[in-house]
Amino acid sequence: MHREPLAERLANEIRSRGPISASAFIGAALYDPAEGFYVRAGATGRAGRRGDFLTAPEVGPLFGAVLANALDTWWIDAGEPDDWVVREVGAGPGTLARSIIAAAPACLERRALRLELVELSDAQRSMHPVDGAIESFSASPAGRCDVVLANELLDNLPFDIAQRSVEGWREVLVDIRGAAFVEHLGGIVDIDLGVDAEPGIQLPLHRAAGEWIRANRSASCRLLAFDYAAPIDVLAERDGGWLRTFREHGAGTHWLDQPGSQDITTDLAVEQIVAAADGLLMTSQAQYLRVHGIEALVREGREIWEAGAPAGGLAALKGRSRVREAETLLDPDGMGAFTVFEWAPAARST
């Protein structure tokens, strides 16, 4: 059956019904079943060196090894249950899961660990590792889980945009002019942004991220999200620089250009994430990885490298790789400055 291109469908919807929200446009551009950047077949929207962007798991297996340490800590604190369910939402091709399995945490060795990988894209889900501890889903399954992981997911949940005007903060909608999508100012927003700014300044509205956090927050679940974030007043000073597009490891074009052809992402406004749910602990990625043993893993890797370097071999190379991976993951001007949002199980949040 013939299906109109995504841009035409969005343009026709706007012509017939009027301007649409930024989140509706971004949601279609990223997740349309046929042409969404993260959903359509092929390499589009895939993390990794051969994809469009690089996240912490693609730097190397060290990130997953540190998270394996954390999973063991929480499992032991929970009394070493026989069934330990960890759900990764937005799992991509399963890179993080591979690293966790390769690290062989005790909860895996004791056959307690079950990894549920949730990924909307059929193409990326087909690349998930085949392992008895892993199950793949296109949407979060019903039922309990102990830990929910979200690495650079919240920034890609469809967000809205507010623009300062003389009347206050107004919603930025998407309209059509000729064949081009354009921004259109709508009504006053329903969120108190808590910051003053000059007219024309724009800021993100994380309605979908807040809903996702609340939906995943429960007494039986620890929620852990890694992402780039900043206070709202800092984002206001960036004059729109918090909204970015990416394509093939480079900057894309304007966020309204060619929906489906590029990633559309935002820095998270810290205050809006904090307000989403109680029980939040927040720190930098560098500090979080140090708490969960990255430096000990790096020392171990350096010792393996120094002992095996004369003879070479895969083990020695992996040992040296840990040092280089740690430099990237802990970089205070890069991934080390990312924010870790952790909601402990409600029964333990004090």
N, C-alpha and C positions, 0 to 999 in steps of 0.2 A: 504494500500500500504506500502511495506517495505521501511523504511528510515534508511540510515546508521547513526550510532552514530555520534554525533557532532565532536568528536576528529578525527574520520576516514574521515569525510567530509573535515575538515580543512587540514588534512595531505595530502589527495588526491589533493586538490586544490593547495597546495604548490608544490607537486611533479610535477604537470602538468604545472603550470604557474610560479613557482619560489616563493621566499620569499614574504610574505604579510606584510602590515604595522601592527604596534602594535595596532592601533585603530581598524583595521579590526578584529584582533584576539579577542581583548577585547569586541568589539561590539557583536561578535558571542557568546562569553562566557557568557555575561550578558543578551543578548536580543534575542538570537536565538528562533524562535517561538516554537520549540519543546523542547529544552533542556537548554535554557538560564537561568541563575541563578535567574533572576528577573521575568521570564515569565512562566516557567513550573508550572504545578499544584502542590499543596501541600504547605508545610510551607516554602520551599526554597525561600530565598530572601525576607523574610517578616520581617519588623521591629516589635519590641515588645519583651516582656520578654519570650515569647514562640517561638520567631523567631531566627534570626541570629545576630541581632545587635539592639542597643537601640539608638533612636534619641530623640530630645527634646520633641516632642508630646507624646512619650511613657513614659516619666518620670512621667507624670500625666497631669491633665487638666489645670494646671496653665499657661503653655506656650500658649495654645490656648486662655485662658482668656485675656492674655496680648495682643495677636494679635487682639482679638475682640475689645479691647480699641483702638488700632491703626486704625482698620477699621472704627470705629466710628469717630475718629479724622479726617481722610481723607474724609469721607463721608460728615461731617459737613463743612469742608473746601471747598468741591466741591459744596456746596449749597444744601445739602440734596436731591439729585435727587431721583426720584421715582424708578429708576432702577439702582442698584449698583452691578456690576458683578465682582466677585472675582474668579479667576481661579488658582487652585493649581495644579501644574504639578509635576508628580511623587507622587501622593497622597497615594500610598500604600493601606492599608485597610480602609483609611478614618478616622484615629485617630484624626488628627488635626481638621478636619471638625466637628467631634462630639464635641470636646472641644469648638470650636467657637459657635456652636449652643447652647450648654449647658450654655455658658456665657451670652446668650441673649442680644447681643449688640442692641443699639437703632435702627440701620439700619435694623436689623432683626425684631424687634418689630413693626417697621413701614412698614413691608413687602416690603422693598426695596432690601434687600440682596438676591443675587442669587449666590450660590457657584457652580462652575463648577469644578468637580474633574476629572483630567486627569490621567489615569493609564493604562499602556500597558497590564498588566497581567489580564487575564480573572478571574483567581482565586482570586486575591486581589480585583478586581473591584466588584466581587460578594458580598464582605463584606462591601461595602459602605453603610452608613446609609440611611434609607428610610425616606426622609423628603421633604416636598414641596419646600423647598428652595434649594435643592440639585439636580444636574444633573450629571450623570457619562458619561465619554467619554473614548475611547481607544486612541484617539489622540486629540490634541488641536483643538477645533472647529473653524470654520470661524466666523467672527463677532467681534464686539468690546468687550473690557473688560476694567475695571477700574484699577484692581490690579492683578498682576501675582505673586504668591508665589511659591518659590522653596526652600524647606528645604532639605539640603544635597542631592541635585540633581546634581549640576555641577561637583562634584567630581566623579560621576559615569557615566558621559557622556564619551563615548570612547575617550581616549587620546592617543597621540603618545609620543614617547620617543626619546630624543637626547642624544648622548654620545660624550664626548669630546675626540678628537684625535689630533694628531700632525698637521693634516690638518685643524682642526676646528671642529665645532659641526656637527656630522653625525647622520643620522636617524637610529634608532634601528628597524630592521625588524625581522620577525619570520620565521625561516626555520625549516626543519625537518631533524633529523639525526637518522637513524634507526627508532625506534618507538617514539622518544622523540622530543618535540618541543624545539628549541634552539634559542638564540639571534644571529642575523646576522647584521653586519654593512653595511648600504647602503650609499647613497650619502649625500652631504652637505645639511643641513636643510635650509628652506626658511624663517626662523624666526630669528631675531636678539635677542638672549637671554639676552644680556646686562650684562653678567657676565663672568669672566674668571675663569678657574678651571683647576685642574690637569687632564691629560689624564686618561680616564677610568670613570670619574664622569658622572653620568646620571641625566637628568632633564626632567620634563614633558613638553609636547607641547599641549596646550589647544585649538586646532583648533575647535573642535566640540562645546566646551563651548562658544567660541567667536561667532561662527555662531548662536548658540541658543540665546545668549544675543541680538545680532543684530536683529534677527528675531522677538523677543518679545518686542523690544524697539520701542515704538511709542509715538506720541503726546498724545494719549488718554489713556496711560497705565503707571501705576507705577509698577516697577519691583523690587522685593525684594527677595534676595537669602541669605540663611544662610548656612555657610560651614566652614570647616577648611582650613586655608590658611596661607601662610608665604611669605616674600620677597624671591626672587629668590636666593640671595646669602645665605640665611639661608638654603634653600632646598639643595643647593650645598654642604653645610657643613654636611648635614645628610647622605651623601654617600649612597644614594638609599633608606634611611629610609622613604622618602616621599611616596613610593609605598608600599601599604599593601594589604593583603588579609585577609578575615574573613569568619568564618564558625561556626555557632552555638555558638555565643558569645565568640569565641576564635580566635586566630590567625590561618590563613590558611597556605598553603605551597607556594612554588614559584609560581609566577603569571602565568607561562606557564603550570603548572600541571593541568591535568584533567579539561579542559575547561567546564564550566557550573556547576561545583561542589562548587564554592566559589565566594564570592564577590571580586572584584578587584577595588581598590580605590586609589585616589591620593590626597595629599595636593595640593591646588590650588596655583599656582605661582601668587602672587598678581599683579605684573606688567602686566601680560598678561590679567588678568581680567579687570584691569583699562583701558588698551588700547582698549578693545573690543567696548566700546561706551562712548560717552560724557555724562555729567550730573550725574556722580556717587558721592554719599555720602557713606563714609565707616566708620564703627566703630566696636567695639567689641560687642559680643552678650550681655554681662553683661550690658554694658552701654546702649545699645538699649532697653533692657527690662526695665531698670530703667526709661528711658525717657518715656516709655509708661505705667508706673504705676504698676510695679511688687511689689514695696515696700508697696504701699497702699493696694494691694490685700493680701499681707502677713500679714500686721497689722490687716486687717479685719478677716483673717483666725485665727490669734492668739486670737483675742477677742472672736470669736465664740467658739473656743476650750476652752478657760478659763471659759466662761460662761456656756458651756454645758458639760464640762468634768465630773462633779459629776454624772450627769444623763446618760452620755454616749449618744449613738445615732449616726446616720450616719452624720448628719450635723457637730457635734463636731469632728468626725474623719476626715472629709474632711477639716475642718479648720486647724487641726494639720498637715495634709498632705501638705498643702501649704507651711509651713515652711520648711519641708524636701525637697520638690520639688525645692524651691528657692535656697537652698544650692547647689543642683546639677547644676541648670541652670546658676547660677552666679559664680560657681567655677572658680577661675582665672587660675587653672592648668588643667581645663577640658572644659566643654561646655561654660563657661563664656568667654573663650579666643577665641571661634569661631569668625569668621568675618562676619559681616552683610554688604552686598553690596546692596545699594538702589539707583535705578535710578528713580528720581521723574519724573512726566509727563514733556515732553520736554518744554511745554509752561511755566512751573514753575521753570525749572532748571536754576539757575543763579549763 
